[in-house]
Amino acid sequence: QVQLVESGGGLVQPGGSLRLSCAASGIIFSLYDTAWYRQAPGKGRELVARITSGGSTTYYADSVKGRFTISRENAKNTVYLQMNSLKPEDTAVYYCCLMRLYDSPYWGQGTQVTVSS
């Protein structure tokens, strides 16, 4: 049974930082690309960042480029999202996702990030 458990969310002031983690189990983590998505109240889910299975290639949404960094440790079955210079518009529920060609994606339960003074 595949499980993805996110952690690290919380309340932070504008300009602050948070580091999200997503630990996977029940899956060969190193075979999957991983991504972070987010969903703000009243909005659709949007892709924030993505990293290939080996970690060699990353993608970032324009809105987070230069502020967020995605990384992974395959030995720990974990993907991270380092978020710096946070803005109120980054407030959302953040979800990790594992994906692989010809396979259905796997989603975590989400972790709330609130940026407010």
BALOBA-1460 file (C-alpha; in Angstrom, 3 decimals):
// residues 117
<rec num="1" residu="q" x="0.000" y="0.000" z="0.000"/>
<rec num="2" residu="v" x="1.444" y="3.314" z="-1.111"/>
<rec num="3" residu="q" x="1.576" y="6.101" z="1.454"/>
<rec num="4" residu="l" x="2.800" y="9.669" z="1.048"/>
<rec num="5" residu="v" x="3.039" y="11.698" z="4.234"/>
<rec num="6" residu="e" x="3.701" y="15.430" z="4.017"/>
<rec num="7" residu="s" x="4.986" y="17.507" z="6.903"/>
<rec num="8" residu="g" x="6.511" y="20.900" z="7.600"/>
<rec num="9" residu="g" x="3.581" y="23.179" z="6.897"/>
<rec num="10" residu="g" x="2.447" y="25.911" z="9.253"/>
<rec num="11" residu="l" x="2.007" y="29.615" z="9.808"/>
<rec num="12" residu="v" x="4.846" y="31.924" z="8.793"/>
<rec num="13" residu="q" x="5.229" y="35.649" z="8.373"/>
<rec num="14" residu="p" x="5.829" y="37.189" z="4.941"/>
<rec num="15" residu="g" x="9.486" y="36.883" z="4.031"/>
<rec num="16" residu="g" x="9.897" y="33.786" z="6.142"/>
<rec num="17" residu="s" x="10.850" y="30.249" z="5.203"/>
<rec num="18" residu="l" x="9.442" y="26.753" z="5.515"/>
<rec num="19" residu="r" x="10.692" y="23.343" z="4.448"/>
<rec num="20" residu="l" x="8.134" y="20.775" z="3.405"/>
<rec num="21" residu="s" x="8.896" y="17.061" z="3.398"/>
<rec num="22" residu="c" x="7.071" y="14.165" z="1.812"/>
<rec num="23" residu="a" x="8.001" y="10.657" z="2.874"/>
<rec num="24" residu="a" x="6.925" y="7.763" z="0.686"/>
<rec num="25" residu="s" x="6.444" y="4.118" z="1.577"/>
<rec num="26" residu="g" x="5.180" y="1.030" z="-0.207"/>
<rec num="27" residu="i" x="6.667" y="2.138" z="-3.516"/>
<rec num="28" residu="i" x="9.991" y="2.084" z="-5.373"/>
<rec num="29" residu="f" x="10.481" y="5.801" z="-4.868"/>
<rec num="30" residu="s" x="13.519" y="6.111" z="-7.119"/>
<rec num="31" residu="l" x="11.498" y="5.131" z="-10.194"/>
<rec num="32" residu="y" x="9.111" y="8.063" z="-9.915"/>
<rec num="33" residu="d" x="9.291" y="11.717" z="-10.778"/>
<rec num="34" residu="t" x="7.983" y="13.769" z="-7.860"/>
<rec num="35" residu="a" x="6.218" y="17.078" z="-7.708"/>
<rec num="36" residu="w" x="4.684" y="19.571" z="-5.351"/>
<rec num="37" residu="y" x="1.298" y="21.050" z="-6.159"/>
<rec num="38" residu="r" x="-0.717" y="23.580" z="-4.236"/>
<rec num="39" residu="q" x="-4.338" y="24.602" z="-3.993"/>
<rec num="40" residu="a" x="-5.444" y="27.916" z="-2.592"/>
<rec num="41" residu="p" x="-9.022" y="28.477" z="-1.379"/>
<rec num="42" residu="g" x="-11.386" y="28.808" z="-4.322"/>
<rec num="43" residu="k" x="-8.703" y="27.978" z="-6.869"/>
<rec num="44" residu="g" x="-7.617" y="24.936" z="-8.811"/>
<rec num="45" residu="r" x="-4.602" y="22.802" z="-8.026"/>
<rec num="46" residu="e" x="-1.424" y="24.152" z="-9.629"/>
<rec num="47" residu="l" x="1.999" y="22.658" z="-10.195"/>
<rec num="48" residu="v" x="4.648" y="24.354" z="-8.084"/>
<rec num="49" residu="a" x="7.789" y="22.314" z="-8.762"/>
<rec num="50" residu="r" x="8.814" y="18.989" z="-10.185"/>
<rec num="51" residu="i" x="11.965" y="16.853" z="-10.086"/>
<rec num="52" residu="t" x="12.891" y="13.842" z="-12.149"/>
<rec num="53" residu="s" x="13.409" y="10.408" z="-10.629"/>
<rec num="54" residu="g" x="17.192" y="10.759" z="-10.463"/>
<rec num="55" residu="g" x="17.088" y="14.374" z="-9.376"/>
<rec num="56" residu="s" x="18.936" y="15.731" z="-12.382"/>
<rec num="57" residu="t" x="16.191" y="17.960" z="-13.780"/>
<rec num="58" residu="t" x="13.833" y="20.349" z="-12.056"/>
<rec num="59" residu="y" x="10.961" y="22.561" z="-13.120"/>
<rec num="60" residu="y" x="9.444" y="25.530" z="-11.301"/>
<rec num="61" residu="a" x="6.354" y="27.601" z="-11.823"/>
<rec num="62" residu="d" x="7.206" y="31.192" z="-12.662"/>
<rec num="63" residu="s" x="5.538" y="32.363" z="-9.468"/>
<rec num="64" residu="v" x="8.055" y="30.502" z="-7.264"/>
<rec num="65" residu="k" x="11.199" y="30.543" z="-9.389"/>
<rec num="66" residu="g" x="14.169" y="31.815" z="-7.404"/>
<rec num="67" residu="r" x="12.372" y="31.375" z="-4.083"/>
<rec num="68" residu="f" x="11.547" y="27.661" z="-3.881"/>
<rec num="69" residu="t" x="13.857" y="24.669" z="-4.286"/>
<rec num="70" residu="i" x="12.756" y="21.091" z="-4.810"/>
<rec num="71" residu="s" x="15.106" y="18.256" z="-3.915"/>
<rec num="72" residu="r" x="14.969" y="14.574" z="-3.100"/>
<rec num="73" residu="e" x="16.820" y="11.877" z="-1.219"/>
<rec num="74" residu="n" x="16.089" y="8.545" z="-2.837"/>
<rec num="75" residu="a" x="17.849" y="6.691" z="-0.029"/>
<rec num="76" residu="k" x="15.255" y="8.132" z="2.364"/>
<rec num="77" residu="n" x="12.275" y="7.943" z="-0.033"/>
<rec num="78" residu="t" x="11.732" y="11.633" z="0.621"/>
<rec num="79" residu="v" x="11.157" y="14.757" z="-1.455"/>
<rec num="80" residu="y" x="11.561" y="18.265" z="-0.060"/>
<rec num="81" residu="l" x="10.383" y="21.745" z="-0.932"/>
<rec num="82" residu="q" x="12.431" y="24.565" z="0.549"/>
<rec num="83" residu="m" x="10.355" y="27.725" z="0.451"/>
<rec num="84" residu="n" x="12.044" y="31.072" z="1.049"/>
<rec num="85" residu="s" x="10.842" y="34.672" z="0.823"/>
<rec num="86" residu="l" x="7.296" y="33.501" z="1.331"/>
<rec num="87" residu="k" x="4.439" y="35.750" z="0.254"/>
<rec num="88" residu="p" x="0.782" y="35.825" z="1.317"/>
<rec num="89" residu="e" x="-0.132" y="34.518" z="-2.140"/>
<rec num="90" residu="d" x="1.809" y="31.328" z="-1.364"/>
<rec num="91" residu="t" x="-0.888" y="30.425" z="1.157"/>
<rec num="92" residu="a" x="-2.373" y="27.094" z="0.116"/>
<rec num="93" residu="v" x="-2.571" y="23.408" z="0.872"/>
<rec num="94" residu="y" x="0.567" y="21.813" z="-0.561"/>
<rec num="95" residu="y" x="0.458" y="18.270" z="-1.936"/>
<rec num="96" residu="c" x="3.245" y="15.980" z="-3.026"/>
<rec num="97" residu="c" x="2.713" y="13.712" z="-5.986"/>
<rec num="98" residu="l" x="4.606" y="10.756" z="-7.413"/>
<rec num="99" residu="m" x="4.193" y="10.104" z="-11.110"/>
<rec num="100" residu="r" x="5.495" y="7.702" z="-13.696"/>
<rec num="101" residu="l" x="4.643" y="7.084" z="-17.315"/>
<rec num="102" residu="y" x="1.780" y="4.586" z="-17.750"/>
<rec num="103" residu="d" x="1.079" y="4.607" z="-14.010"/>
<rec num="104" residu="s" x="-1.587" y="6.467" z="-12.048"/>
<rec num="105" residu="p" x="-0.199" y="9.274" z="-9.881"/>
<rec num="106" residu="y" x="-0.015" y="8.961" z="-6.103"/>
<rec num="107" residu="w" x="-0.983" y="11.879" z="-3.880"/>
<rec num="108" residu="g" x="-0.304" y="12.824" z="-0.306"/>
<rec num="109" residu="q" x="-2.962" y="14.169" z="2.046"/>
<rec num="110" residu="g" x="-1.674" y="17.747" z="1.906"/>
<rec num="111" residu="t" x="-0.134" y="20.158" z="4.376"/>
<rec num="112" residu="q" x="-1.380" y="23.685" z="5.044"/>
<rec num="113" residu="v" x="0.944" y="26.624" z="4.499"/>
<rec num="114" residu="t" x="-0.286" y="30.008" z="5.688"/>
<rec num="115" residu="v" x="1.716" y="33.169" z="5.092"/>
<rec num="116" residu="s" x="0.371" y="36.018" z="7.163"/>
<rec num="117" residu="s" x="1.502" y="38.738" z="9.527"/>
